[in-house]
Structure formats: structure tokens, C-alpha cells
Amino acid sequence: MKIGLIGFGKAGKAVANVILRSDQHSLEWVLRNSAANTSTAKDFLEVDSPDPAEIVSLAHQTVRQLLNERPVDAIIDFSGAEGIYQYGKEAAVRKITIISAISHYGEAEKKFLEELSLETAVFWSPNITLGVNYLLFAASLLKNIAPDVDIEISEEHFKAKAGVSGTAVKIAESLDVEADSINSVRAGGIVGRHEVIFGFPYQTVRLVHESISREAFGSGALFVAENLVNKPTGFYNFEDLLRPYFFSTSKEESS
């Protein structure tokens, strides 16, 4: 699969590193707003790869030119909330799969994603790591079993991260917990840790996910890309991709 990457910050670099090391996928280009200091992502990351991985800048060409000259099957977005407006329409009309891992979107951006999903497959998750979405899925199942259980949510991230984790907010929404009750910790270089505590009268259940490396974003993004292949036009989230795995396991065990 030919992949284009939007954004080359800490997370974007980690995602590029994972794609470059994959035998099944090719990183065609990395798009960034500022002028590029190096010619390719593989040179910057010092990865031996046959992928083109060219770093391109909007200062030198338009998104339309880029997609015409270097077509891709999917775009993975690790830029910012406004990034979708730069490439969204051009990608959608070409039926390029859009995979967004932006933590915080406003209502206008969410509506725009839904509009794009009328033309192509669009995926969005504020946290694209597989593990944290397993946690979210399991937490929702437990809440369905015990709807009156006491629930507490905590999240820990690196000191410079602003605002409450978008992932924690999503967990709170899915479990019907007030977002302002989320416990946030900012310290050192913590990549990311989320914990959901279920308090029963005589026992406690804790679901914990901890990102050891930002490369987890890359493996999650590739999982999404692979599971969106041949999917029809529409707006997808992780539950849409994970649910069939749970159902197929249950059917196999019961047969």
C-alpha cells in the first residue's frame, strides 16, 4: 500500500519510522508546512528503506500537484486540527483513504470529516494505538455488564502536553463519565498512560494502557490502513474495525 503522511512532529516521525520498516507498505511522501531541511524521511531517521519517503513542503507545491504527481492509497494525518482542510477535499475526490489521528477536533472539523466520508473511507480516532482501543472496547463491555459501577479515569502524559487527553475524554464519553472528573498528570517525558478504575462493593477492576514508545502510533495506523482496504465509503472508528474480531472469536468458540 502506498502511504502519504501529513505531519512530521514527534508522533509523525515515529509513524514514519514504522512505515519505513514495513515490507508490505511504502511511505511515498511526508507533507509538512515548513520548508524541508532534508530530502527524505529515511535520511532524516537514518533508516535503510527502498521507500521514496520524500519530504515535501506546501511552500513549494500544492496538495493537488502532490496527489497528481505522487498518488497514494491512503493518507495518515498526524498534523493538527486544521490540517484536514488542506488536503481533505483533494484526497476525497480521488477516493484516497483518510486516516486521522488528531487528538482534538472541533465540531466544524468533525462535520467536515463526515462530509468527506460521503466520497471516500474516512477514519478518525483521537488515539490510534491498538492497545488503548482494546482498553476502550473492554471498558465499554464491562460498563454494559455493570451499569451502576463507580468509575474513575486518570491519564498521564509528558509535561508539555496541554489540555486533557483526547483519549481520556473519549473514554469518559463512552462510559458516561463527566469529562471534568478526569484526573490528569503531567510529568517528565511520559509518552501516555490511561487507567480506568471500576469500583465494585467488594472488589476493584483496573484497566491500564501505557504507551512505551510513540512507534505504537505507527503500528496502530498500519492496522487501520490494512483493515480499511476494500471498505466502502463511510466514516469509521476503531470500534467498527475491532468488533468483527470479537464477534468472529465468539462464533468460533461456540461452534
C-alpha positions as CSV (number, residue, x, y, z in Angstrom):
1,M,0.0,0.0,0.0
2,K,1.3,3.4,-0.9
3,I,1.0,5.8,2.0
4,G,1.3,9.6,2.4
5,L,2.0,11.1,5.8
6,I,0.8,14.5,6.9
7,G,2.9,16.0,9.8
8,F,6.4,15.3,10.9
9,G,6.5,16.1,14.6
10,K,7.4,13.6,17.3
11,A,4.4,11.4,16.5
12,G,4.8,11.8,12.8
13,K,8.5,10.8,12.9
14,A,7.6,7.7,14.9
15,V,4.9,6.7,12.4
16,A,7.2,7.3,9.5
17,N,9.8,5.1,11.2
18,V,7.3,2.2,11.4
19,I,6.1,2.5,7.8
20,L,9.7,2.6,6.5
21,R,10.4,-0.6,8.3
22,S,7.3,-2.4,6.9
23,D,7.7,-4.8,3.9
24,Q,4.0,-4.5,3.0
25,H,3.8,-0.7,2.7
26,S,5.6,2.1,1.1
27,L,6.0,5.7,2.5
28,E,5.7,7.7,-0.6
29,W,6.0,11.2,0.9
30,V,5.7,13.3,4.0
31,L,4.0,16.6,3.8
32,R,4.9,19.4,6.2
33,N,4.0,23.1,6.2
34,S,7.5,24.4,6.7
35,A,10.3,24.1,4.2
36,A,12.1,20.7,4.3
37,N,15.7,20.6,5.8
38,T,16.3,17.1,4.4
39,S,15.2,15.4,1.2
40,T,13.7,12.2,2.6
41,A,12.3,10.9,5.9
42,K,14.5,7.9,5.6
43,D,17.6,10.1,5.5
44,F,16.3,12.1,8.5
45,L,15.5,9.0,10.5
46,E,18.6,7.1,9.2
47,V,16.5,4.1,8.1
48,D,17.6,1.9,5.2
49,S,14.5,1.6,3.1
50,P,13.5,1.4,-0.6
51,D,10.6,3.8,0.0
52,P,10.8,7.2,-1.7
53,A,9.7,8.9,1.6
54,E,10.3,12.3,0.1
55,I,9.7,15.3,2.4
56,V,7.7,17.9,0.6
57,S,6.5,21.3,1.6
58,L,3.4,23.3,0.8
59,A,5.8,26.2,0.3
60,H,7.0,24.5,-2.9
61,Q,3.8,22.8,-4.3
62,T,0.1,22.5,-3.7
63,V,-1.7,19.4,-2.4
64,R,-3.3,19.0,-5.8
65,Q,0.0,18.9,-7.5
66,L,1.4,16.4,-4.9
67,L,-1.5,14.0,-5.3
68,N,-1.5,14.2,-9.1
69,E,2.3,13.6,-9.3
70,R,2.7,11.2,-6.4
71,P,-0.6,9.3,-5.9
72,V,-1.2,7.2,-2.8
73,D,-3.8,4.7,-1.5
74,A,-4.0,6.2,2.0
75,I,-3.2,9.4,3.9
76,I,-2.3,9.2,7.5
77,D,-2.7,12.6,9.3
78,F,-0.6,13.4,12.4
79,S,-0.6,17.2,11.9
80,G,-3.1,19.5,13.6
81,A,-6.8,20.1,13.7
82,E,-6.7,22.5,10.7
83,G,-4.7,20.1,8.5
84,I,-7.8,18.3,7.2
85,Y,-8.8,21.4,5.3
86,Q,-5.5,21.5,3.4
87,Y,-5.8,18.0,1.8
88,G,-9.3,16.6,2.7
89,K,-11.2,17.5,-0.5
90,E,-8.4,16.7,-2.9
91,A,-8.0,13.3,-1.2
92,A,-11.7,12.5,-1.1
93,V,-12.4,13.2,-4.8
94,R,-9.5,10.8,-5.6
95,K,-11.0,8.1,-3.3
96,I,-7.9,8.1,-1.2
97,T,-8.5,6.6,2.3
98,I,-8.1,9.2,5.0
99,I,-6.8,8.1,8.4
100,S,-6.8,10.9,11.0
101,A,-5.1,10.6,14.4
102,I,-5.7,14.1,15.6
103,S,-6.4,14.3,19.3
104,H,-8.7,17.2,19.3
105,Y,-11.2,18.2,16.6
106,G,-13.8,20.9,16.9
107,E,-17.4,20.3,15.8
108,A,-16.6,22.0,12.4
109,E,-13.8,19.6,11.7
110,K,-15.9,16.6,12.7
111,K,-18.7,17.7,10.4
112,F,-16.1,18.2,7.6
113,L,-14.8,14.6,8.1
114,E,-18.4,13.3,7.8
115,E,-18.8,15.3,4.6
116,L,-15.6,13.8,3.2
117,S,-16.8,10.3,4.2
118,L,-19.6,10.6,1.6
119,E,-16.9,10.3,-1.1
120,T,-14.2,8.0,0.5
121,A,-13.4,5.9,3.5
122,V,-12.6,8.2,6.4
123,F,-11.3,7.0,9.8
124,W,-10.8,9.1,12.9
125,S,-9.5,8.3,16.4
126,P,-8.0,10.6,19.0
127,N,-5.7,7.8,19.9
128,I,-4.7,5.4,17.2
129,T,-2.8,2.9,19.3
130,L,-4.3,-0.6,19.3
131,G,-3.8,-1.2,23.0
132,V,-5.8,1.9,24.2
133,N,-8.7,1.0,21.9
134,Y,-8.7,-2.6,23.2
135,L,-9.0,-0.9,26.6
136,L,-11.9,1.3,25.4
137,F,-13.7,-1.7,24.0
138,A,-13.2,-3.8,27.1
139,A,-14.3,-0.9,29.4
140,S,-17.5,-0.5,27.4
141,L,-18.3,-4.2,27.7
142,L,-17.8,-4.1,31.5
143,K,-19.9,-1.0,31.8
144,N,-22.7,-2.8,30.0
145,I,-22.5,-5.7,32.4
146,A,-22.4,-3.4,35.5
147,P,-24.0,-0.1,34.6
148,D,-24.1,1.2,38.2
149,V,-20.4,0.6,39.0
150,D,-18.3,3.5,40.2
151,I,-15.8,4.6,37.5
152,E,-12.7,6.8,37.8
153,I,-10.5,7.8,34.8
154,S,-6.9,9.0,35.0
155,E,-4.4,10.0,32.3
156,E,-0.7,10.8,32.4
157,H,1.4,12.5,29.7
158,F,4.6,14.4,29.1
159,K,4.9,17.7,31.0
160,A,4.4,20.0,27.9
161,K,1.1,18.4,26.8
162,A,-1.7,20.9,27.0
163,G,-5.3,20.2,27.9
164,V,-7.0,16.9,28.9
165,S,-6.1,13.9,26.8
166,G,-8.5,13.5,23.9
167,T,-8.3,9.8,24.5
168,A,-9.4,10.2,28.1
169,V,-12.3,12.4,27.0
170,K,-13.4,9.7,24.6
171,I,-13.2,7.1,27.3
172,A,-15.3,9.3,29.6
173,E,-17.9,9.9,26.9
174,S,-18.2,6.2,26.1
175,L,-18.6,5.3,29.8
176,D,-21.0,8.3,30.6
177,V,-18.5,9.9,33.0
178,E,-18.2,13.6,33.3
179,A,-15.1,14.9,31.5
180,D,-14.2,17.4,34.3
181,S,-13.7,14.5,36.7
182,I,-10.8,13.1,34.7
183,N,-7.6,13.0,36.8
184,S,-4.7,14.4,34.7
185,V,-0.9,14.2,35.5
186,R,1.8,16.0,33.6
187,A,5.4,15.0,34.3
188,G,8.7,14.5,32.6
189,G,8.6,12.6,29.3
190,I,5.7,10.2,29.9
191,V,4.5,9.1,26.5
192,G,1.0,8.3,27.6
193,R,-0.8,6.3,30.3
194,H,-4.6,5.8,30.7
195,E,-6.3,4.0,33.5
196,V,-10.0,3.2,34.1
197,I,-10.9,2.1,37.6
198,F,-14.2,0.2,38.2
199,G,-15.1,0.3,41.9
200,F,-17.4,-2.5,43.0
201,P,-18.5,-3.0,46.6
202,Y,-16.1,-5.9,47.4
203,Q,-13.6,-5.7,44.5
204,T,-11.9,-3.4,42.1
205,V,-11.1,-3.8,38.4
206,R,-8.4,-1.7,36.8
207,L,-7.8,-1.4,33.0
208,V,-4.5,0.2,32.2
209,H,-2.8,1.1,28.9
210,E,0.7,2.6,28.7
211,S,2.5,3.7,25.6
212,I,6.1,2.7,25.8
213,S,7.1,4.4,22.6
214,R,5.4,6.6,20.0
215,E,6.0,3.9,17.4
216,A,2.8,2.4,18.9
217,F,1.0,5.1,16.8
218,G,2.6,3.7,13.7
219,S,1.6,0.1,14.2
220,G,-1.9,1.3,15.1
221,A,-2.1,3.4,11.9
222,L,-1.0,0.5,9.7
223,F,-3.6,-1.8,11.4
224,V,-6.2,0.7,10.5
225,A,-5.0,1.1,6.9
226,E,-4.9,-2.7,6.4
227,N,-8.4,-3.1,7.8
228,L,-9.9,-0.3,5.7
229,V,-8.8,-2.0,2.4
230,N,-11.9,-2.6,0.2
231,K,-14.1,-1.0,2.8
232,P,-17.0,1.1,1.3
233,T,-17.3,4.8,1.5
234,G,-18.1,5.9,5.1
235,F,-17.0,7.3,8.5
236,Y,-15.2,4.7,10.6
237,N,-13.8,4.4,14.1
238,F,-11.8,1.7,16.0
239,E,-15.0,0.0,17.2
240,D,-16.0,-0.6,13.6
241,L,-12.7,-2.3,12.9
242,L,-12.4,-4.2,16.2
243,R,-16.0,-5.5,16.6
244,P,-15.7,-8.1,13.8
245,Y,-12.7,-9.7,15.5
246,F,-14.7,-10.1,18.8
247,F,-17.7,-11.5,17.0
248,S,-15.7,-13.9,14.9
249,T,-13.9,-15.2,18.0
250,S,-17.2,-15.8,19.8
251,K,-18.8,-17.6,16.9
252,E,-15.7,-19.9,16.5
253,E,-15.8,-20.8,20.2
254,S,-19.5,-21.6,20.2
255,S,-19.3,-23.8,17.0
